[in-house]
């Protein structure tokens, strides 16, 4: 078996060249002149406003390449209607790097109901419409028009999650790899620091993009070499999904673009195999036919060590938006400027989330020293800082330094989640390192309060009563958001989330810790409507649970099929890729596609809103549950629409035992007075 203990051949910064960094990476010829540059080696084109901070992808990649000795410029949110804005910094000597930004441009621009958003948190002034739909494709094509012959390299989450043929919710069809649509040379997926450093150095040394086919985390078009054995996961009539191990070099052939376009079981098989081959310790290359060409995906990148993570976060960021924005507000910057990322990755494997597909399931951690240095920089250099760290965490709040107890087991594992259906016995769930970090941060001079705003994985938290006590006593500010997502086993199994019992256990421990600390704190539960595998009865039961527990949602989250997520494959195909996919033998999933049913599921989450009562009454009658229509506490909606109602402001709201109303939002945390 081709298993390796996960380690890189050379450190990330092995080829770094010390030199004086630019105050900001230049966005104009005037800034280049001030730096004494006649040309840029690399030009990064991004769909976000340029904020020179490690929470923004273009800043990390730009500063990392700068540390390698390259002259890096940035073109931020160019007018894409012609190629002229892409010539602003001149012809790059090595390559154009193209990213849609910190979010997929379609997720950024449209709601789960496919409605246009009019704001953009990653744009100065919060203004929407500053980037095109399918941003990565448009920018790459304009780069080619601007300077023919310059290699174009795609990166960022939009490219990462569209690296193979994928279902696109907004066009309701399967699209080919974004690499093909963009006509780019290379695509870097996942955490791309290692790959982009090697790509830059080898292109600068004169290699052609097609020669960079041995770099992890790289996708490109190439033929399958003669010395490789193909394992055929594309034969849907066979139970063999390419999981077998053979000696020598092997590549797994996914169902082709044309296959997954026409055959939903083929699409589900491709999704299943892609997710199975995601562990850097045992993943093999994948190949997928696109017309007359083969799209080749190398295995995922090797995770960064703590020393390498520190090096990335210790780069000389200006920690501010580019001066060209003057005083314009950039909402995403305002949200994160007092927060600190301590880790990357997630081993939860929630099917509706794409974090694992992009950042990986192996947690990459910063050292205490690096985190404390960043907090001191926030204290000393960030205008407006009042002593409150707004968040300390990452994709989750409490996976810091958690890992498999045995590196050999970790390298061989193919489980999509370390915590579902139950916590793996090989997982170290100790919160000791995180508790110690919290305490050191609190002891830092000038720090008054440290908040935890990232999502707490409550099934892990209950393993450490000391962590919950620490969290409640020192790091909660009245409300803590938590994500049970549902109460019913059917949808929870399709989400790969723990049962509501784990949430109830956490709530008991949270409430006890709050009482012991003399605090009045409350949990803000998040729920999803219309997730694949959810029935109308499931949503009804969730609504009854909400009413019984005196919760009411101001805003609700409807399932949005984002690119590459496992739940998106369920939505598109009606097949469950968590189980074997074979013609006639696949596990079926009910997908909530019709607008009427999606709105009904959303209405159940807002059972208290009189605007939803008519549709809920009708649905309850159709479900044979007219007994839930009435004014008793155990009934869901009133039998009649009283005169003057129809607006949420005119209704009585349930109260907590202490006589106070509790409202919550399942989208953005918002406390109602």
N, C-alpha and C positions, 0 to 999 in steps of 0.2 A: 504493500500500500504506500502511496506517495504522500506521506504525512511528514511535516516538518515542524520543529519547535519554532514559533514565530519570531524571527529576528531579521533585521535588515543587514545587507552585506557591508554597508558603510554608513556612518552617522550622517544625518541630514545636513549638518553644517560643515562637512569635511572639506568642501571646496570654497568655503566662505573667504572673501577677500576684504579685510578691514579697510575702510575708507570713510571719508566724511559723508554722512547721509544728507539728502536734501531736506529742507524744512518741511515741505510737502512735495509729493511726486508731482511733476509739472503737468499742468493742463493747458498750457499755451506756449507759443513760441517765445513770448517775452520771458516767461519763467525759465525756459530752456536756455535762452541767452544769458540770463542772470547766473545760471549754473555753469556757463561756459560750454554748453553742449551744441554741437553742430547737428546732431541727430540722436534719436532714441534707438536703443537696441531692441527694445520690446515696447509695444503700445498695448495697453489693456483697455478694452472697450466694455463699458458696464452699463446696465440698465438702471443702476442706483445713483443717487447723488454721492459724490466722493467724500466720505468721512474717513479720515486717517486714524482708524481705531481697529483693534483686533476683533471686533464684533462684525466687521464688514469684510467680505471675502476679497474684494479688490485690494484693500489695504494690506491684508496678510500676504497675498501673493506678490503684490508690488514690492513691499518691504523685504520679503524673503529673496526675491530676485535681485533687488538692489544690494543685499548683503552678499550675493554671489559675484558682485562686480558689474552688473548690468545697469545701463541707464534706462530707467523705466518711466514712461509717461502714461497718463490716464486721459481717456476721452469718456466723459460721463454724460449719459443721456443725450447723445447727439440727435439732431434732426435727421431722421432716417429717410426722408423723401428724396435725397440725392446722396451721391458719394462725397460731395465737397466737405462736409463736416468731418469726415473720416480721414481727411488729408491735413487736418489742423496741426498735427505734430510732425508732419513729414513722413517719409517712408521708413518704417522700422527696419533695422539691419538684420534682425533675427526672426521675429514673428509677431503677428497680431494674436493677442489673447482675448477671447470673446466670452463674456458671461452675461446672462440675463439679470444677475443681481442676487440678492439674498433670498428671493422667492421666485418660484416659477411665475413667468409673466402672466399666464392665464389665471392662475390662482390669485395673483395679485390684483387682477383687473376685473374678475367676475365673481359673483356670489355662487353659492351652491344651487341657486335657482336660475343660474345663467344670466343674472341681471348685472348690468354695468355698475361698477363702483365709480364714484366720482372723486375719491381721494386716494392718495398713495403715501403711505408712511415713510417711504424711502426717497421722497422727492422734496426739494425745498418748497416750503409753503404748504406741504401736504397735497399738492395739486395732482389730480389724476390725468392720464393721457400723455405723459411725458416719455413713454416708451411704447413701442408697437406691440401688438399681439405677436406671440411666438418670437420674442425679442432676439433670442440667440440666432435664429435662422436669418432674420432680416439684417442684423448687424454683420454677420459673417459674409453675407452676399455683398453688402456695401463695402466691406474691407477688400474683397476681391476686386470690386470695380475700381476702388481708389488706387490700389497698387497691385497690379497683376504680378504673380510670381512670388509674392510674400506668403510664407506658410501661415495658415489660419488654424489656431488651436482652440478648441472649445473647452469650457470648464464651468464650474458652478452647479447649483442644484438643478437648474432647468435642463442642462445637458446631461447631468448625471442620471436623472430619473427618466430620461427619454433616450437612453443609450441603445436600446433595441426596439424592435417594432412594438408599439404600445397603444393601448386604447386611450383616445383623447375624448374626454367627456364633453368638451365644448363643441366639437364637430360631430360627436357621436359616431366616430369611426376609428378604425385602427390606422395609425399613421406609421410610416417607416421610421427608422432611426433618425434622430435629429442630425446625425453626422451626414446622412445622405441628403436630407433636405437642405442643409446649410452648405453643402459642397465644400466642407472643410477638410483639412488634412488629417487631424488627430482629434480625439475626444478624450479628456481626462475625467474620470469619474471618481466619486468618493472624496475622501480627504486627499487632496492632490499635491501636497507639499513635496513629497519625494519625487513624484512623477514630473512635476513642472521644473524642478531643479535639474533633473537629468535631461529632460527634453531640451531645456534652454542651453545647457552646456554642450550637448551633442549637436544641436542645430548650429550653434555658434562655431563649432569645430568643423563644420562642413558636411555633416551627414544629412541625408535627405529624410523627410518625414517617414517615408515608407520603410526606412531602415530601422526605425525605432520600435520594432515589433516585439521586443523582448522586455519592455518596461511594464511593470505591474500597474494596474489601474488605467491602462491605455486601451482605447478602442480604435480600430482602423479597418480599412478594407484591404484584404490580402487573401491569397490562395492558401489552402491548407497544405503545409509542407509534406513532401512525400514520406518523411520519416515519422509522421504522426498517425496513430490509429484513431479512427473516428468511432465514437459510441453514439448510436442512433436513438436519441430521445424523440426524434420526429416521427416515429412509427407509432401512431396513436392506437392502432389495433393491438399493439403489443403491450404487455405489462412492464416490459423493460424500459425504464426511464433514464437509462444511461448512468445508473448509479454504480454499476459493477466496476471493479478495479482490475486493471490489466498492467502488465509490465511495460516499461518504456513510455514514450511520449504519447499522451492521449488528448483528444479534444472532443467535447460533447456537441453534437449537432442538434440545435434547437429546431422546432418546426419553422419552416421558411415564412417570410413575409406574406407571400401569397396564400400559404396554408392558414396562418393565423387570421388573415383578413376574412376568410370564408368559413372557417371551422372553429367554433367557439371552444370545443374541447381541445383543439390544438393550441389555442391561445392559453387556456388554463394550464396545459402541460408545460408550455414555454415559461409561464410565470412560476410554476412549481420548481422547475429545474434551475431557473435563475436564482431563486431564493435559496435553494439547497446548496448551490455552489457559491456561497457568500463568505465562508470561513477562510481567511488567508492561509490557515494551516493546512487545508486539504483541497481548496478549490482548484478546479482545472479550467483551462481555457474553454470558451464557448464560441460557437460559430453559428451564424444565421444567414441563410441565403436571402439576398435582396436582388431580385431580378437575375442578372447575369454575374453578380458579384457576391463574395462572401464577406459579411461583417464579422470581424474577429474581436473578441473581448478577452484580454489577458486577465489572470486572477486578480482579486482585489489587492489594494496596496497594503503593505505591512504597517500596522499601527505605529504611531510615534511613541517613543519612550518618554518618560517624564523629563529627561534632560533635553530631548528634542522639542517637546511641548514648551518647556521653559524658554528655549532659544527663540521659538516663534513668538511667544508673548512678550519677550524682553526686547524685541526689535524696536527701533527708535520712532515709534508712532508719535505724531503730533497730538493725538488724542483729541481731535477737534475736526469739524467740517472744514473743507477747503475755504480759504478767505474769500474766494469769488462769490460765495453765497451771502456774504456780508452778515446781516442780522436775521436772515430768513430762517424760520423754524423748520427743522427736519424732524418730524415726529418720532421716527425710529431712533434717532440720536438722543432726543430728549428722554426717551424711555430707557435707554441702556447706559447713559453716560456715567451713572453712579453704580453700575452693576459690574460683577466680576464673574467671568467664566472660569470654572475650576476643572472641568472635564469635558470630554466629548464621547459620543457613542451612547447606545442604549441596548441592553440585552432583553428588554421586555418583549419585543416582537409584535406589538399591537398591529393588527392587520390593516387598520385604517391610516396608519402613520408611516411615513417614509424615512424616518430618521435612521433606522437600521440600514436601509438600502443605500443611504448616502454616507453616513458616518461610521457604519459598522456596529457590530454588537459587542466588540471588545472595548472596554472602557480605557480611554487614554487620559491620563491624569497629569496635572501640573504639580510641582512640588509646593510645599508650604512656603518656602522662601520666595518663589516666583509670585505666588498669590499675594503675599504680604507686601512685596515690592510694588505690585500694581496698586494695591490699596493706598499705599503711601503716595504714589503718583496721583491718584484721584484726589486725595486730600490736599496735595500741594499744588496741583496744576490745573484742576478742572474748575472753571468759574462757577460760582453758585453752590458749591458743595457746602452742606451744613452739618456734616458729620454722620449722615445716614447713608449706608450702603443699601441701595434699593433691592438688590438681589445678589445672592451668592449661590451659584449652581451651574446648570447646564441644561441639556435636554431633559434631565430629571434632577431633582434636588439632592437625592440621597443614594446615588450609585458611586460616589467618589471612592476610588481605590478598591472597589469590589471586583473580584475576578474568580476564575476557576481555581480551585485549590491545587490542581495538578496541571502543569503546562502541557503534558502529553495528552491528557484527556481533552483539554481545551483545543489543541491542534487537530484532534481527530473528530470532534463533536460536529454533528449535523443538525442538532435541534434548532428550530427557528426561534425558540424562546428559552431562557434560563429559569423562568418563573411560571410558566404555564405548561401543563395544567396545574402544576404545583412547583414550588421552589426546588430546583435541582439540589440533591445532597452534596454535589461537588462544588456548589457555589458558596464562596465565603461572603456571608451577609453582615459581617461586623461593621458597625457604624463608628468604631473607636477612632479611626483616623479623622473622620468627618467631625466628630465631637471635639476632638483636640484642635482641629483647624478653626472651628467656630470660636473656641475660647481664645485662641491666639489672635484672631481678627478682632475680637471684642476688646482685647487688651492693648491694641494698637493705639498709640497716642492720637487724639483728635477724632476717634471714632465713637460716636454716641449710641448708634443703633445699627444692627445688621439684620436686614430683612431676608426672609426666604420666600421668594415669589415664584420660583420654578415649581413645577408640579412634583409633589411628594409621591413617591411610589409607596402607597400605604401598606401593601402586602409585605414589603421589605421592612417598613418602619415598625410594624408590630413585632418583628423579631428583636427589637431593641427598645425596651421601655425607657432606658436611659436617654436614647435619642429623642423620643417623643417628649420627654420631660424637658430636655435641653431646648428643643424646638419651641415648645409652648411657652416656656419661662422667658426666653430671650429673643426669639426670632419671628414672632407673629404679631401683627399689628391690628388685632380686632377680628380679622377674617383670614382664613387660609383656604385657598382653592384646592380642590381634590377632584379626582376624575374617576368615579365608579362607572360612568358611561351608560350603565343600564342596571336593572334589577333582575332580569330574567335570564335563565341559563342558555336559552337558544341563541339570542344575539351575542351574549357574552362569550360563548364558545367560538363563534365566528370572528369575534374581535380578539380572541386569545387574552381575555381579561379575567381576573379572579371573580368569584361570586360575591354577591352583596354582603355575605357574612364577613368577609375580610374588611369591608368598609365599616360595617357595624362594630367590629372589634376595634378598629382604629378609632372610631368615634368615641367609644367608651373610654379608651385610654387617653384620648385627646381631652375629653371633657373632665376626666379625673385629674389630669395634669393641670388644666386650667383652674379647676377649683382649688387644688393644692397651692397654686401660685397666686390665688386671689384675683384671677382675671376673668373677665366675661368675653370669651372668644367663641367664634362660631365657624363651622365648616361651610364652605361654598361648594356644593357638589355640582359637577358638570355631567351632562347627559347628551347623548346623540340620538337624533330622530332619523328614521328611515335607513338605518344601517342594514346591509345585506343579512338575511337570516332573521329579520325582525318581522313578526306578524302584528296585525292590528290588535290581537289579544295581548301581546307582549307590551305594546304601548299603553293599552288600557290599564294593565296591571302596574306599569310604572307610574301612570298618573294617579292611581289609587294610593300607591306608596308615597308619592309626593304629598298628596293631600293629607294622608294619615300622619305624616311627619311634619306637616305645616310648612312645606317648602313651596315657593312659587317663583317661577323663572321670569325675569324681565326680558331676556333675550335667549334664544335657543340655537343650538348648533345642529344643522341638518347635514347628514353625511355628504361629503364632497369627494367624488372619485378622483383622487389625485394620481398623477402618472406613476405607474409601477407598483403601487401599493397592492398587497394581496387582496384586500377587500375590493379594490377596483376591478381586479380580475373576477371576483365573485359577482360584482354588479354587472359587468359586461357579459359574462358567459353563463351565469346561473349555475356554475360548477364550483365546487370547493377545492381549491388547489392545496389545502392543508392535508388532504388525503390523496391517495393515488389516483391518477387520471388515466382512464382507459376507455376506449370506445364502448359505450353501453354499460360500463361498470363504474362510472364516476358518481361521486356524492353530489346531489343537487342542492342548490341554495336558492331560496326565494329572494329575488332582487326587487327593491322598491323603486320603480322607474316612473310610473305615472305621476303627473303633477298633482292630481287629486289625492292620491294615496300619500304622497310625500307631505302634502299640506295637512292631511289628517293626522299623520304621525307627529308633525310639528304642533298641531292643535292640542293633542293629548298632553304634550309637555307644558302647554299654557292653558290648562283646563280651567283656570280661574278667570280668563279673559272673556267677557260676555260676547265679544266678536266671534269667539270660537264655539259658543254654546249651540247655535243651530246645527253646525256640521257635526258636532259631537253627539247631539241628540239623535240625528239621523243615523249616524254610524252605530251607536249603541243599540238602536232598534234593529238595524240590519244584522247585528251580531247576536241578537237574542238577549241583550243585556239591558232592556228597558228598566229593569229593577234599579239601575244606577242613576236613573233620572229622578230627581226630587231634591228636597231640602234637608234631608237627614244628614248628619255628619258622615255617614258611611256611603252616601251617594255622591256622584261625581259632578253633575251639573243640575241646575234648577229645571223644573218642568216648564216654567214659563219665562218669557223675556219681559221683565218688568218695564213699565214705561220709563223713559229717560235713561235706560242703560244702553250699552253698546260700546262704551269707551272704558278702558281699564281704570281710568281715574274715578269713575263713578261707582266702583264696586267695593264691597267690604272685603278686607283681606284677613285671612286666618291669622291668629296671633299665637305667639309662644306662650308657654305656661306662665312666664313672668309678665305677660300682658303686652309685650312689644312685638310688632310685626317684623317678620324676617322675610326679606326679599333677596334674591340672588340672580346672577346672570350666568349663563353657561358659555358665554363668549369672552368678553373682556371684563375683568374684575371691576365692579362698580358698586360702591356702597350707597344705598339709598337712605336718606335721613327721614 
